[in-house]
């Protein structure tokens, strides 16, 4: 297989970067290495350095959230440079050292940034070969590279290392084009080396934002309102001030207590007497769905084909249903944390954030200082899932450091984490569909309220269909939700997949057709058919009519260019109402697989996290008060829930790498709901499928 020739500009344009990067978050960069305008730099030196000893340091604006970015990026760099993986070190999320990046979300690390990173390494390799050619007096075509050493093919004794060629300096040589390797030439991609972050994490040496220690560090506890939108009216700090060493800071409604010891700062906070005023809102977790449907903005058409009226006339069987999902918290084990210091008019912030460059801009705006005076360093981040993009805690730390003149650390407690979370929005999906006399789908009418339109469009073959969407996590009118909502792992897609795949299953039951066969009848996409066949083979699926009483279910989905099919087997305790997932099989086609172990880890982690939103996770609230403040009432998955998980990665290296971090989670709600119907003949229409809802549904039969 031949390598692919591609120019840097072609690569960047193909990745869509000139379109996707908003100008308003343009950042001032290190001028020697980085561009002065939005977009990834075209100088490959922005992405890598080669030391005199031949060790390579890679630079990326992405961050390590536990998803394996540090490892996958090191593999990409090592592959294209032809250096050992063990000799690559990655620096991530440091705004002073790394090239600009919009953030770590949307499975963009390998899918979008990966091609840019590979091309930079390939161009550096081509430049190094030209430099070696001149040094050795040998034509480039007669040279080869192995382990960072360039040799003459016919005379391997004639060699020069990368370290000798660059001597720790920038590579000033430029080439007209770069060649990235074809899959058949890969030596490192597609393998599973030891994770770059593994040793530090298993030995407890990994540093997070809350672990940073600076001389004179103050720990901050901040006065929080009882409800969103509350205004501070009265304040008495006299009792708090009696604790030795306590410092009280007030800047408008922003009130903080600082002390070198966190527990004493917390004691002082509890002594503050404050009165807040807020408007009562007649909403809670029981009436929110009616409110959303009534107050959602006008819908837009996501997709339409054929004529619904014609399809409805053809239908012999019609099925209509409404599907609901509650608000869901991100609930990362590491709460929002940041440490800030101001010195000589410059501020450095260590923050657990998914968007360090955006945060840099926000800090500059908050402190009213030039952006070049702000540095954000992102150490390891203990989970994000879309919830660590706002980075409020970092702005608080920076503000307090400026006000006090001392280093300040802000680590939210669990109550703050829940209160200020940007929840996955509660949502409603209404579906109407029908089958003709031959049991084929002839019309499909899908209307999603407030979740968003990602993957709302139908991928099954239906001649007459319409998809409408009203609102979403990024497009809701003020007051629609009682608090801020935002992206939660695979934004919109968990909701839309639950509704679509539940309804497809219900139609299969109406038709008296096995749910896998029913799906295959309506699928033309060969990649989707392939993952469904692979999942059925691994699971040992046996055709059946619904409900069979066995408690097995199936669901298909597409997200970020990745195709997934999931099957599950469950048990139900009819006395307690608890659903126990016994076994899950997930087949996934994500195109080129950089690290199969990393992909399997993401698949297994997504399934486990998905059990939470499927079975127990929902935010209880009254008005604008969040009632869940810890894991005693908000139940996330336990180790005891772990089912037997089997994963199938489809071999498809010729297709570009697509999303891996988010697609594995989207089927979980639907596959469990479908397995529940197969076991009981009862359909559950709301997520999560709590024991209480299960018992209520079974009691009606």
TORNUDREN-879111 format. One line per 5 residues: number of its first residue (from 1); their letters; for each residue y, z, x of C-alpha. Coordinates in pm, 1 decimal, decimal comma. Layout:
! residues N
NUM> a> Y Z X | ...
! end
This chain:
! residues 701
1> xxxxx> 0,0 0,0 0,0 | 341,1 -92,9 133,9 | 630,2 150,5 167,7 | 918,8 98,8 -68,4 | 1253,9 -7,7 75,8
6> xxxxx> 1548,2 152,9 -96,5 | 1910,6 208,0 -4,1 | 2080,1 543,4 -45,2 | 2319,6 405,3 -306,7 | 2032,1 245,1 -499,8
11> xxxxx> 1847,5 575,0 -491,7 | 2142,8 777,4 -618,1 | 2222,7 524,6 -889,1 | 1858,2 510,9 -1000,4 | 1856,7 888,8 -1034,8
16> xxxxx> 2148,5 864,7 -1277,3 | 2361,4 1094,7 -1065,8 | 2685,3 903,7 -1096,6 | 2657,3 940,7 -1471,7 | 2519,3 1290,5 -1511,3
21> xxxxx> 2743,8 1494,6 -1280,9 | 3059,8 1614,5 -1458,4 | 3383,9 1580,2 -1261,2 | 3521,9 1911,8 -1383,9 | 3274,6 2107,2 -1170,1
26> xxxxx> 3365,5 1925,3 -851,1 | 3361,7 2167,6 -561,2 | 3532,4 2171,8 -224,0 | 3255,2 2132,1 33,5 | 3208,6 2172,7 404,2
31> xxxxx> 3389,8 1850,6 506,0 | 3164,3 1774,2 802,9 | 2855,3 1737,7 588,9 | 2942,3 1715,1 222,8 | 3132,8 1476,5 -4,1
36> xxxxx> 3482,4 1532,6 -134,7 | 3388,4 1421,5 -488,5 | 3122,3 1493,9 -746,1 | 2775,0 1374,0 -666,3 | 2508,1 1419,9 -406,4
41> xxxxx> 2627,7 1332,8 -54,5 | 2523,0 1005,2 99,0 | 2512,8 1149,4 452,6 | 2154,5 1262,3 511,8 | 2280,3 1533,6 748,7
46> xxxxx> 2382,3 1725,6 437,3 | 2015,2 1783,9 361,3 | 1856,4 1860,8 696,3 | 1898,7 1985,5 1052,4 | 1656,6 1945,3 1342,4
51> xxxxx> 1668,2 2216,5 1605,1 | 1611,0 2173,1 1980,7 | 1260,2 2312,8 1930,3 | 1185,3 2048,2 1667,6 | 1192,4 2288,1 1377,3
56> xxxxx> 1351,1 2142,0 1065,8 | 1580,3 2322,6 823,8 | 1622,4 2169,5 480,5 | 1924,7 2237,1 260,0 | 1930,9 2211,5 -118,8
61> xxxxx> 2160,5 2346,9 -387,6 | 1854,4 2434,1 -595,3 | 1733,0 2794,3 -614,9 | 1393,5 2963,3 -601,1 | 1318,0 3119,7 -939,5
66> xxxxx> 950,0 3171,7 -869,1 | 872,6 2813,9 -973,6 | 790,5 2702,7 -618,6 | 1102,2 2494,4 -544,2 | 1113,7 2617,2 -185,6
71> xxxxx> 758,3 2498,1 -125,5 | 778,6 2163,6 -304,9 | 1103,7 2065,6 -134,6 | 963,1 2159,7 206,5 | 666,2 1931,7 133,1
76> xxxxx> 894,1 1641,5 42,2 | 1094,6 1685,3 361,6 | 789,7 1724,2 585,2 | 620,6 1420,6 431,3 | 904,1 1177,9 482,1
81> xxxxx> 1000,1 1307,0 827,7 | 639,3 1322,0 948,4 | 668,6 1681,1 1068,2 | 428,6 1972,2 1003,6 | 497,9 2158,9 682,1
86> xxxxx> 480,0 2487,0 875,6 | 779,7 2381,5 1085,8 | 1008,9 2334,2 786,5 | 1238,8 2613,1 665,0 | 1437,2 2578,9 343,7
91> xxxxx> 1786,6 2713,4 271,4 | 1857,5 2711,6 -101,3 | 2155,0 2785,4 -324,4 | 2413,2 2871,0 -55,6 | 2739,1 2698,1 -149,6
96> xxxxx> 2867,1 2708,4 207,8 | 2561,5 2547,0 364,9 | 2394,5 2339,0 95,3 | 2497,1 2014,9 -74,5 | 2648,0 2039,6 -419,8
101> xxxxx> 2405,6 2063,7 -709,1 | 2456,6 2102,2 -1082,5 | 2192,2 2374,9 -1112,1 | 1824,5 2460,0 -1130,9 | 1713,6 2382,1 -1484,0
106> xxxxx> 1553,2 2105,4 -1684,0 | 1272,0 2063,4 -1429,6 | 1522,4 1866,7 -1218,3 | 1419,9 1993,7 -874,5 | 1137,8 1746,7 -811,7
111> xxxxx> 1208,8 1506,6 -1098,0 | 1570,1 1421,1 -1010,1 | 1665,6 1583,6 -681,0 | 1327,9 1510,0 -523,4 | 1389,6 1133,4 -482,8
116> xxxxx> 1730,8 1203,2 -328,0 | 1579,7 1452,3 -83,2 | 1295,3 1217,2 8,2 | 1536,3 929,9 69,6 | 1752,2 1147,7 296,6
121> xxxxx> 1448,1 1243,4 503,4 | 1326,2 882,8 515,7 | 1666,2 764,9 637,7 | 1674,1 1037,9 903,1 | 1328,2 932,5 1018,4
126> xxxxx> 1437,4 567,9 1045,3 | 1742,9 670,6 1250,0 | 1528,3 886,4 1478,3 | 1290,2 595,6 1535,6 | 1580,4 375,5 1644,2
131> xxxxx> 1701,3 648,6 1880,1 | 1350,7 685,4 2023,0 | 1324,2 310,1 2063,8 | 1633,5 308,3 2281,6 | 1521,9 610,9 2483,2
136> xxxxx> 1169,6 482,4 2547,8 | 1262,4 114,1 2575,0 | 1002,0 24,5 2314,3 | 1059,6 -176,7 1991,0 | 1059,7 29,5 1674,5
141> xxxxx> 761,5 -158,1 1535,4 | 554,9 -41,1 1832,5 | 626,3 326,3 1765,9 | 460,3 581,6 1542,2 | 548,4 936,2 1442,0
146> xxxxx> 312,0 1229,0 1411,3 | 405,8 1597,3 1391,5 | 767,4 1526,7 1480,1 | 682,2 1336,5 1800,0 | 751,1 964,6 1842,0
151> xxxxx> 491,6 780,9 2052,3 | 424,8 430,0 2170,0 | 114,5 320,6 1980,2 | -54,2 149,5 2277,1 | 54,4 411,6 2528,7
156> xxxxx> 62,9 754,9 2357,4 | 166,4 921,7 2684,5 | 509,6 768,4 2637,2 | 659,6 1001,7 2378,5 | 972,4 1189,7 2279,1
161> xxxxx> 1009,2 1466,9 2022,1 | 1266,4 1488,7 1744,3 | 1399,2 1802,1 1912,7 | 1462,7 1615,9 2237,3 | 1631,9 1328,0 2057,3
166> xxxxx> 1886,3 1537,2 1867,7 | 1914,8 1851,3 2085,7 | 2030,8 2048,8 1781,9 | 2317,5 1809,6 1702,8 | 2394,8 1602,8 1396,4
171> xxxxx> 2227,2 1266,2 1377,7 | 2513,4 1019,2 1400,5 | 2293,2 708,8 1385,7 | 2298,7 519,9 1055,4 | 2048,9 265,6 925,6
176> xxxxx> 2098,4 -4,2 666,2 | 1800,7 97,6 456,7 | 1534,3 365,5 434,6 | 1168,4 332,1 348,9 | 1003,3 606,3 146,4
181> xxxxx> 627,7 631,5 164,7 | 398,0 488,4 -97,8 | 144,8 733,2 -249,8 | -141,0 589,0 -44,2 | 30,4 700,2 276,8
186> xxxxx> 85,3 1063,1 173,9 | -46,4 1333,7 404,4 | 136,2 1638,5 266,0 | 235,0 1546,6 -88,8 | -52,9 1611,5 -325,0
191> xxxxx> -178,7 1903,5 -115,0 | -133,8 2275,5 -171,9 | -9,7 2454,4 142,6 | 79,3 2823,2 143,1 | 393,7 2897,2 -53,6
196> xxxxx> 705,4 2947,6 154,6 | 800,7 3253,5 -49,3 | 448,9 3394,2 -81,7 | 427,2 3639,9 207,5 | 765,9 3800,0 144,6
201> xxxxx> 690,5 3847,9 -222,2 | 342,1 3993,6 -190,7 | 454,5 4232,5 84,8 | 767,5 4345,3 -100,8 | 1006,9 4210,0 162,6
206> xxxxx> 1167,2 3953,3 -67,2 | 1539,7 4013,0 -117,0 | 1702,3 3971,9 -458,1 | 2071,3 4008,5 -543,6 | 2025,4 4374,7 -636,7
211> xxxxx> 1863,1 4447,6 -298,8 | 2169,5 4353,4 -93,4 | 2315,6 4650,9 93,2 | 2663,9 4647,5 246,2 | 2865,7 4926,6 415,2
216> xxxxx> 3073,7 5116,1 160,7 | 2890,5 4960,9 -134,6 | 2985,1 5087,5 -481,9 | 2747,2 5061,7 -776,1 | 2916,5 4971,9 -1102,5
221> xxxxx> 2837,3 5067,3 -1458,8 | 3045,6 4890,0 -1720,1 | 3153,5 5008,4 -2063,6 | 2992,0 4781,7 -2319,7 | 3084,0 4732,1 -2686,2
226> xxxxx> 2833,1 4824,0 -2959,1 | 2846,4 4475,6 -3109,0 | 2952,8 4128,7 -3010,7 | 3319,0 4071,0 -3087,0 | 3408,1 4442,8 -3083,4
231> xxxxx> 3754,5 4540,2 -2952,4 | 3825,5 4861,5 -2759,1 | 4078,5 5079,0 -2947,3 | 4053,1 5424,6 -2789,6 | 3941,4 5542,0 -2443,9
236> xxxxx> 3901,2 5885,2 -2285,3 | 3765,7 5897,1 -1928,0 | 3862,4 6255,1 -1844,0 | 3507,9 6394,0 -1846,7 | 3377,0 6104,8 -1637,1
241> xxxxx> 3645,6 6164,5 -1375,7 | 3512,8 6515,1 -1310,0 | 3209,5 6377,5 -1124,9 | 3293,3 6381,2 -750,9 | 3330,7 6039,2 -593,8
246> xxxxx> 3363,0 5850,1 -923,2 | 3618,0 5571,8 -946,5 | 3732,7 5441,5 -1285,0 | 3868,9 5089,7 -1314,3 | 4039,4 4955,2 -1624,4
251> xxxxx> 4171,8 4603,6 -1655,1 | 4254,1 4539,9 -2019,9 | 3933,4 4587,0 -2220,6 | 3728,3 4573,4 -1901,7 | 3634,4 4929,9 -1806,3
256> xxxxx> 3398,4 5015,9 -1521,3 | 3272,4 5331,4 -1351,9 | 3189,8 5304,1 -981,2 | 3008,9 5536,9 -743,2 | 2800,3 5490,9 -427,3
261> xxxxx> 2498,9 5615,3 -626,7 | 2390,7 5424,1 -935,4 | 2264,0 5729,8 -1123,1 | 2594,5 5914,3 -1083,5 | 2785,2 5607,7 -1197,4
266> xxxxx> 2554,2 5597,4 -1500,5 | 2614,1 5967,5 -1573,1 | 2987,9 5909,4 -1559,4 | 2961,7 5613,3 -1796,0 | 2783,4 5831,0 -2052,1
271> xxxxx> 3072,7 6080,6 -2041,8 | 3329,7 5820,5 -2143,9 | 3450,1 5852,1 -2501,1 | 3543,1 5518,0 -2652,5 | 3606,1 5379,5 -2998,9
276> xxxxx> 3557,0 5014,0 -3081,5 | 3660,5 4814,9 -3383,1 | 3455,9 4524,1 -3507,0 | 3412,4 4319,0 -3819,8 | 3092,9 4361,7 -4016,7
281> xxxxx> 2891,1 4042,0 -4053,4 | 2643,6 4024,5 -4346,6 | 2363,4 3873,8 -4140,1 | 2034,5 4001,2 -4005,2 | 1700,9 3866,2 -3889,8
286> xxxxx> 1577,8 3833,7 -4249,3 | 1856,9 3623,4 -4402,4 | 1957,5 3417,4 -4098,5 | 1760,2 3106,6 -4196,1 | 1933,0 3062,5 -4531,2
291> xxxxx> 2266,1 3108,1 -4351,0 | 2181,8 2843,4 -4090,1 | 2082,7 2579,2 -4343,9 | 2390,8 2649,8 -4554,2 | 2640,4 2649,3 -4265,9
296> xxxxx> 2496,3 2402,3 -4015,7 | 2724,9 2110,7 -3925,0 | 2663,7 1764,6 -4073,2 | 2352,4 1602,2 -3928,5 | 2333,9 1306,6 -3696,2
301> xxxxx> 2056,3 1050,0 -3696,6 | 1830,9 1085,3 -3393,7 | 1603,2 796,2 -3486,2 | 1535,2 574,3 -3784,3 | 1303,8 280,8 -3845,4
306> xxxxx> 1162,7 108,0 -4147,3 | 1265,8 223,1 -4495,2 | 1180,6 573,6 -4619,5 | 1196,1 461,6 -4981,3 | 936,2 192,9 -4913,2
311> xxxxx> 717,5 442,0 -4728,7 | 735,9 691,3 -5013,4 | 623,2 427,2 -5263,1 | 322,2 353,0 -5042,9 | 225,0 719,2 -5014,2
316> xxxxx> -69,0 846,3 -5218,7 | -53,2 1194,4 -5065,3 | 278,2 1368,0 -4995,8 | 329,6 1689,0 -4801,8 | 650,6 1885,9 -4764,9
321> xxxxx> 704,9 2209,2 -4567,4 | 968,0 2420,6 -4395,0 | 912,6 2574,2 -4051,7 | 1109,4 2863,5 -3903,6 | 1154,8 3026,5 -3566,8
326> xxxxx> 1345,3 3341,3 -3483,0 | 1584,2 3414,9 -3197,2 | 1398,3 3462,4 -2868,2 | 1520,7 3644,3 -2555,1 | 1472,7 3520,7 -2199,0
331> xxxxx> 1360,2 3869,0 -2089,1 | 1335,8 3804,3 -1711,9 | 1184,9 4093,8 -1519,2 | 1483,7 4086,8 -1281,6 | 1789,3 4168,2 -1488,6
336> xxxxx> 2120,1 3994,9 -1410,9 | 2229,8 4122,3 -1069,3 | 2506,9 4047,7 -819,8 | 2673,1 4195,1 -511,6 | 3026,3 4095,9 -410,1
341> xxxxx> 3259,2 4161,4 -119,4 | 3619,3 4049,5 -60,8 | 3739,8 4022,3 297,7 | 4049,6 3851,1 428,8 | 4121,0 3682,8 97,4
346> xxxxx> 3770,0 3537,5 80,6 | 3492,0 3649,2 -149,0 | 3118,4 3631,6 -91,8 | 2885,2 3688,3 -385,1 | 2507,5 3726,2 -374,4
351> xxxxx> 2394,9 3644,1 -726,6 | 2080,0 3588,9 -928,1 | 2196,0 3261,8 -1082,2 | 2062,0 2920,5 -1172,9 | 2401,6 2756,2 -1111,0
356> xxxxx> 2557,1 2872,1 -780,0 | 2808,8 2587,7 -753,6 | 2928,9 2628,4 -1109,5 | 2955,7 3001,6 -1042,1 | 3167,6 2932,2 -734,8
361> xxxxx> 3419,5 2751,4 -954,9 | 3415,6 3032,0 -1213,9 | 3475,2 3300,4 -950,9 | 3770,0 3108,1 -808,8 | 3920,1 3072,1 -1156,4
366> xxxxx> 3859,1 3439,0 -1242,4 | 4008,5 3574,8 -920,1 | 4276,6 3302,8 -904,2 | 4190,3 3202,7 -550,0 | 4109,9 2862,8 -394,6
371> xxxxx> 3749,0 2751,6 -428,8 | 3717,5 2711,3 -52,8 | 3762,4 3089,0 -31,5 | 3449,8 3152,0 -241,0 | 3092,4 3154,7 -116,4
376> xxxxx> 2794,0 3209,1 -343,8 | 2461,0 3294,6 -182,7 | 2155,0 3281,4 -404,4 | 1864,7 3490,3 -275,3 | 1534,8 3491,5 -462,2
381> xxxxx> 1584,1 3498,0 -839,2 | 1335,7 3689,8 -1051,3 | 1300,0 3442,2 -1335,6 | 1565,4 3252,5 -1524,4 | 1415,4 3030,1 -1798,3
386> xxxxx> 1763,8 2894,8 -1876,0 | 1914,5 3242,4 -1919,2 | 2078,5 3286,1 -1578,6 | 2329,1 3005,7 -1595,0 | 2630,7 3194,2 -1731,1
391> xxxxx> 2622,7 3454,1 -1448,4 | 2857,9 3701,9 -1616,5 | 2736,3 3981,9 -1389,0 | 2855,3 3793,4 -1081,2 | 3204,2 3751,9 -1226,4
396> xxxxx> 3208,8 4124,7 -1301,3 | 3105,7 4214,0 -946,7 | 3363,1 3979,6 -792,5 | 3637,5 4110,0 -1018,3 | 3559,4 4472,2 -931,9
401> xxxxx> 3537,7 4396,2 -559,9 | 3884,9 4244,3 -575,2 | 4025,5 4535,8 -777,6 | 3874,1 4810,8 -559,9 | 3880,5 4650,0 -216,9
406> xxxxx> 3519,4 4763,9 -169,7 | 3184,6 4584,3 -190,8 | 3052,6 4617,9 -545,8 | 2709,4 4572,2 -694,4 | 2644,1 4508,0 -1063,7
411> xxxxx> 2284,1 4535,3 -1185,3 | 2243,6 4521,4 -1559,6 | 2005,8 4761,8 -1723,0 | 1758,1 4631,7 -1977,7 | 1986,2 4706,3 -2273,4
416> xxxxx> 2265,1 4499,1 -2119,8 | 2017,4 4220,5 -2045,9 | 1921,4 4200,1 -2413,4 | 2276,2 4243,3 -2544,3 | 2429,4 3967,3 -2334,3
421> xxxxx> 2135,0 3730,5 -2339,5 | 2198,0 3374,8 -2457,3 | 1905,7 3365,6 -2697,5 | 1698,9 3067,8 -2796,2 | 1855,4 2987,9 -3133,0
426> xxxxx> 1691,2 3065,8 -3461,0 | 1615,3 2738,3 -3632,9 | 1478,9 2566,5 -3942,3 | 1282,4 2241,0 -3961,8 | 1216,4 2064,5 -4291,1
431> xxxxx> 955,6 1787,3 -4299,7 | 843,7 1544,9 -4569,4 | 560,7 1301,3 -4497,8 | 300,0 1096,2 -4676,9 | -32,8 912,9 -4641,0
436> xxxxx> -134,2 587,6 -4803,3 | -468,3 512,1 -4970,3 | -627,4 447,6 -4630,1 | -519,8 792,3 -4506,4 | -260,7 651,6 -4267,7
441> xxxxx> 85,7 798,6 -4222,3 | 337,7 573,0 -4394,4 | 654,4 783,2 -4397,3 | 797,9 1076,9 -4202,6 | 1126,1 1254,6 -4272,6
446> xxxxx> 1215,9 1524,2 -4016,5 | 1531,4 1739,7 -4035,5 | 1593,1 2007,3 -3771,6 | 1867,5 2265,6 -3815,3 | 2024,9 2443,8 -3517,2
451> xxxxx> 1750,0 2401,6 -3256,2 | 1869,2 2070,0 -3110,2 | 1725,7 1720,6 -3110,8 | 1524,5 1710,6 -2788,4 | 1186,6 1551,1 -2861,8
456> xxxxx> 1255,7 1565,9 -3233,9 | 1184,4 1194,5 -3256,9 | 831,2 1115,9 -3363,0 | 594,2 958,9 -3107,6 | 313,1 893,2 -3355,0
461> xxxxx> 288,9 544,2 -3502,3 | 456,1 569,0 -3845,6 | 619,6 257,9 -3996,1 | 886,2 434,2 -4202,3 | 1052,4 734,2 -4043,8
466> xxxxx> 1377,5 919,0 -3998,0 | 1475,9 1209,7 -3773,2 | 1793,4 1409,1 -3841,0 | 1938,3 1695,4 -3638,0 | 2213,6 1937,0 -3727,2
471> xxxxx> 2357,5 2159,9 -3457,1 | 2173,3 2286,9 -3152,8 | 2201,4 2534,5 -2871,5 | 2491,2 2336,8 -2721,4 | 2663,4 2204,9 -3034,6
476> xxxxx> 2708,7 2478,6 -3292,6 | 3033,6 2553,0 -3477,5 | 3193,2 2895,6 -3420,0 | 3037,0 3170,1 -3629,2 | 2713,8 2987,4 -3704,0
481> xxxxx> 2523,0 3236,0 -3487,1 | 2624,3 3605,1 -3467,4 | 2606,4 3592,3 -3086,2 | 2588,1 3337,1 -2806,1 | 2280,0 3116,0 -2792,8
486> xxxxx> 2170,5 2886,7 -2515,3 | 1889,0 2694,2 -2350,3 | 1553,0 2871,5 -2339,9 | 1264,4 2716,7 -2148,3 | 1222,6 2361,4 -2284,4
491> xxxxx> 1531,5 2379,8 -2507,2 | 1467,3 2261,4 -2863,5 | 1119,8 2132,0 -2783,8 | 921,6 2446,1 -2864,9 | 1075,2 2446,5 -3212,1
496> xxxxx> 1033,1 2074,9 -3276,0 | 677,9 2064,6 -3142,0 | 569,9 2363,8 -3353,3 | 698,1 2195,2 -3668,3 | 575,7 1842,5 -3591,9
501> xxxxx> 226,0 1935,0 -3473,2 | 174,3 2187,8 -3752,7 | 265,0 1922,3 -4007,7 | 47,1 1657,0 -3842,5 | -242,1 1902,8 -3858,9
506> xxxxx> -172,0 1976,3 -4224,7 | -176,0 1603,6 -4300,5 | -510,3 1566,9 -4120,4 | -646,3 1845,6 -4341,2 | -514,4 1670,8 -4652,8
511> xxxxx> -683,4 1349,6 -4540,7 | -1010,5 1526,0 -4460,1 | -1006,9 1383,6 -4107,3 | -1074,2 1558,4 -3776,9 | -731,1 1649,6 -3627,7
516> xxxxx> -802,8 1481,6 -3293,0 | -927,0 1164,1 -3461,6 | -625,3 1171,7 -3695,4 | -389,0 1184,7 -3399,6 | -571,0 909,7 -3214,2
521> xxxxx> -542,2 683,5 -3520,1 | -164,7 716,0 -3497,0 | -120,3 693,3 -3119,3 | -57,6 373,3 -2928,6 | 94,5 517,4 -2611,7
526> xxxxx> -185,3 497,5 -2349,4 | -61,5 801,1 -2156,4 | -63,3 1020,8 -2465,7 | -405,4 895,4 -2565,8 | -530,1 967,6 -2214,9
531> xxxxx> -415,5 1330,9 -2208,0 | -559,7 1392,8 -2554,4 | -893,0 1245,1 -2450,1 | -889,9 1448,7 -2127,4 | -816,9 1772,6 -2314,0
536> xxxxx> -1091,6 1702,3 -2569,7 | -1342,3 1630,1 -2294,2 | -1260,0 1946,1 -2100,1 | -1257,6 2159,3 -2413,4 | -1579,7 2013,8 -2547,8
541> xxxxx> -1410,6 1925,4 -2875,9 | -1648,4 1853,6 -3163,2 | -1509,6 1650,5 -3456,8 | -1460,4 1850,4 -3774,4 | -1273,8 1865,7 -4100,9
546> xxxxx> -1012,1 2136,4 -4142,5 | -1058,2 2425,1 -4187,1 | -1390,0 2460,5 -4005,3 | -1383,9 2839,4 -3965,3 | -1416,2 2812,9 -3586,4
551> xxxxx> -1056,5 2898,8 -3497,6 | -979,3 2603,8 -3270,8 | -662,8 2397,6 -3264,9 | -495,6 2102,1 -3097,8 | -138,0 1998,5 -3025,8
556> xxxxx> 30,3 1711,8 -2837,9 | 379,4 1686,0 -2694,4 | 605,1 1485,1 -2469,4 | 894,1 1630,5 -2267,8 | 1092,0 1523,0 -1961,8
561> xxxxx> 864,4 1223,1 -1917,5 | 555,0 1445,1 -1910,4 | 267,8 1404,1 -2156,6 | 66,7 1708,0 -2265,1 | -226,6 1784,4 -2492,2
566> xxxxx> -344,1 2140,0 -2553,7 | -645,7 2291,0 -2726,4 | -708,7 2657,0 -2796,3 | -964,1 2893,2 -2944,2 | -856,9 3216,6 -3111,9
571> xxxxx> -995,6 3530,1 -3275,4 | -824,0 3719,4 -3556,6 | -843,2 4089,2 -3632,2 | -793,8 4083,5 -4008,8 | -736,6 4458,5 -4022,8
576> xxxxx> -456,9 4473,1 -3765,3 | -334,9 4117,1 -3813,7 | -344,2 4050,7 -3440,6 | -429,9 3706,6 -3306,0 | -611,8 3700,8 -2973,8
581> xxxxx> -614,9 3370,2 -2787,0 | -949,9 3341,6 -2609,9 | -930,9 3004,7 -2437,9 | -670,4 2736,6 -2368,0 | -716,7 2388,7 -2220,4
586> xxxxx> -409,6 2193,0 -2113,8 | -415,8 1831,8 -1994,9 | -91,5 1711,8 -1839,6 | 31,5 1378,3 -1704,0 | 342,8 1444,9 -1495,5
591> xxxxx> 322,3 1134,5 -1280,7 | 327,9 1203,6 -907,2 | 205,1 1557,2 -833,6 | 376,2 1707,7 -528,3 | 174,8 2029,9 -518,0
596> xxxxx> -129,4 2060,9 -748,2 | -156,7 2438,2 -706,1 | 211,4 2477,4 -785,2 | 171,4 2260,9 -1092,7 | -128,8 2460,4 -1211,9
601> xxxxx> 65,4 2783,3 -1160,0 | 344,7 2644,4 -1376,1 | 94,9 2534,0 -1639,9 | -76,2 2873,4 -1650,8 | 255,8 3060,6 -1647,6
606> xxxxx> 395,5 2843,8 -1924,8 | 92,3 2909,6 -2142,0 | 117,7 3284,9 -2092,3 | 491,7 3287,5 -2158,5 | 431,0 3069,5 -2463,6
611> xxxxx> 202,5 3333,2 -2613,4 | 511,4 3553,0 -2636,1 | 723,0 3319,9 -2847,7 | 414,0 3228,5 -3050,3 | 292,4 3578,2 -3134,4
616> xxxxx> 545,9 3857,1 -3089,2 | 885,6 3769,4 -2944,4 | 1179,8 3778,8 -3184,7 | 1519,8 3942,6 -3160,3 | 1600,0 4188,2 -3434,9
621> xxxxx> 1968,3 4227,1 -3517,4 | 2206,6 4358,1 -3780,1 | 2540,4 4185,5 -3805,6 | 2648,7 4129,1 -3445,4 | 2450,1 4424,1 -3315,0
626> xxxxx> 2136,1 4348,5 -3116,3 | 1874,7 4608,3 -3212,4 | 1616,1 4530,4 -2944,1 | 1718,3 4694,6 -2617,4 | 1392,2 4720,7 -2424,2
631> xxxxx> 1026,9 4623,6 -2414,1 | 922,0 4910,0 -2641,0 | 1034,4 4703,4 -2941,8 | 1058,0 4355,1 -2792,8 | 700,5 4266,7 -2699,0
636> xxxxx> 641,2 4016,8 -2421,0 | 289,7 3903,8 -2323,0 | 70,9 4166,0 -2152,4 | -186,9 4108,7 -1880,8 | -450,6 4201,7 -2139,2
641> xxxxx> -354,3 3890,8 -2338,0 | -459,5 3651,6 -2062,1 | -696,4 3393,2 -2209,8 | -932,2 3175,0 -2015,5 | -704,3 2890,5 -1904,1
646> xxxxx> -831,7 2552,1 -1788,8 | -592,1 2287,2 -1665,4 | -634,5 1913,7 -1617,2 | -381,1 1727,0 -1402,0 | -401,9 1355,6 -1474,9
651> xxxxx> -402,9 1138,9 -1162,1 | -103,9 907,5 -1195,2 | 71,6 891,5 -855,3 | 231,9 552,2 -920,0 | 449,5 703,2 -1194,9
656> xxxxx> 759,2 896,1 -1078,9 | 731,4 1275,0 -1073,3 | 839,7 1411,1 -1409,4 | 891,5 1760,7 -1548,3 | 636,1 2030,8 -1475,0
661> xxxxx> 806,8 2368,0 -1519,9 | 885,7 2334,7 -1890,9 | 639,2 2093,6 -2059,4 | 339,8 2333,8 -2037,0 | 498,5 2583,1 -2278,0
666> xxxxx> 592,4 2358,4 -2568,1 | 251,9 2326,6 -2738,5 | 162,6 2694,6 -2753,4 | 315,7 2784,0 -3089,9 | 164,8 2482,9 -3262,9
671> xxxxx> -180,2 2507,5 -3107,4 | -214,9 2873,6 -3208,8 | -87,8 2805,2 -3562,0 | -332,2 2516,8 -3598,6 | -620,4 2728,3 -3469,2
676> xxxxx> -523,4 2998,8 -3719,3 | -542,6 2748,2 -4003,8 | -879,6 2625,5 -3880,6 | -1007,8 2985,0 -3883,4 | -863,9 3094,0 -4217,4
681> xxxxx> -747,2 2796,9 -4423,9 | -401,9 2961,8 -4426,4 | -100,9 2796,3 -4265,1 | 167,1 3003,1 -4089,7 | 514,5 2856,1 -4108,3
686> xxxxx> 719,7 3098,7 -3900,0 | 728,9 3191,6 -3533,0 | 640,2 3439,8 -3407,5 | 310,2 3488,3 -3589,4 | 333,3 3867,4 -3586,1
691> xxxxx> 57,6 4095,1 -3716,1 | 273,4 4173,1 -4018,4 | 315,9 3805,9 -4107,3 | -52,1 3739,3 -4049,7 | -157,1 4018,1 -4286,5
696> xxxxx> 93,3 3906,2 -4549,0 | -36,4 3547,8 -4530,2 | -401,2 3653,8 -4550,7 | -328,8 3886,1 -4842,7 | -217,1 3588,1 -5050,8
701> x> -554,3 3414,3 -5021,8
! end
